[in-house]
Each structure stands twice: as C-alpha cells, then as structure tokens.
Amino acid sequence: MRLDPFNTARPSSFARLAMRLESDHEQIKAMCSAICQQSIHHATGMSSYVTIEGLIGLREEAEMLLRELKRHSVWEEEELFPILMHYSHKKIEPTIMPSLWVLEKDHELAVQYIESFVQASSALLHALRLEPLSGADLQHELKEGCDCLTQGCFILTAHFQMEEELLFPLAETILTDMDYLFS
C-alpha cells in the first residue's frame, strides 16, 4: 500500500495513522532483515574475536528491535486497532478480532524467540568473561542462540506480511469511504 496524504478528498488523522503503519512496518522489516542476515552470518562464523564482537553488536541490535516492536505494538493497540475495530463492527462481515488475535500470538512468539537470543547471548558473553570456551563449544552455543534470533525474525517477517494483508485493504476501504463522504 502506498498512501499519499495529498491524494484524498480530505486529509485525515486516519490517513496519517495508515501512513504511519506503513512507515513503521517498512522500518521494522528493514531492521529485522538486517538482523536476520547478521544472525545467519554469526551462526556460521569461525573467528572467535569477530564472533564475540559481532555477538555483542547483534545482541544490542536485537534489544533495539525489541524496543521498537514494543513501541509499535503499544501504538497499534492504543491508536490504530480501536479505530479499525470500530469501523469493522459497522459492517455485516465477521469482525477482524479473531485475525488480530492470531497476529498477536505470532508477534508474541517472535518476541519470545528474540528474547531467547538476548538471554542466551548474555549468558554466553558472561561465560566467556569467566572462562574461555573452545572454538567448537563457542560455535555451538552461538549457533543455538542465533538460530532463535533467526527464527524470531522469520516469524516477524511473516507476521508483518499477514498483518498488511489484513489491515491495508481495510485501511484503503476506510480512506475510500471517507473520500466519498467528504467529496
């Protein structure tokens, strides 16, 4: 969906919400894609120095992604979903509530995987400060943690795709209805 605030009969606060949804999704998907690629790279890396330094950076990026997901989720729950729910209840069609519930469960699962990586990477870094691990042990522990992060990113990517397939057409319908109302 490419929304143009000037291509409507009457720009509205809902148009701004829809554009923010699109913008947030693009930003978070880009972050997720970059983190996923780094996670795959570090899971197969062989240099201990690069792996440890990379792990620190990857953990920081995963934590930043979690903060961004939290911010986005709160915004959706407080501002966007109430409007969409109100609008969808005026139609004869089934509500979007069951679909939003499934999407929320996908989101929670993705967050759990990413949090698992953050916890595993913190534990691994702490263990490395106490006692160096052999290359094979380090690689095994790193791979397990990075696999969680990669899986979380895959789930999150699919989550955003499904959310867009559900919400963007509804947003376009609302904007079209608003254009008809005000034109």
Buried (B, 14 or more C-beta within 10 A) or exposed (E): BEBEEEEBEEBBEBBEBBBBBBEBBEEBBEBBEEBBEBBBBBBEBEEBEEBBEBBEEBBEBBBEBBEBBEEBBEBBEEEBBEBBEEBBEEEEEEEBEEBBEEBBEBBEBBBEBBBBBBEBBBEBEEBBEEEEBEEEEBBEBBBBBBBBBBBBBBBBBEBBEBBBEBBBEBBEEBBEEBBEEEE
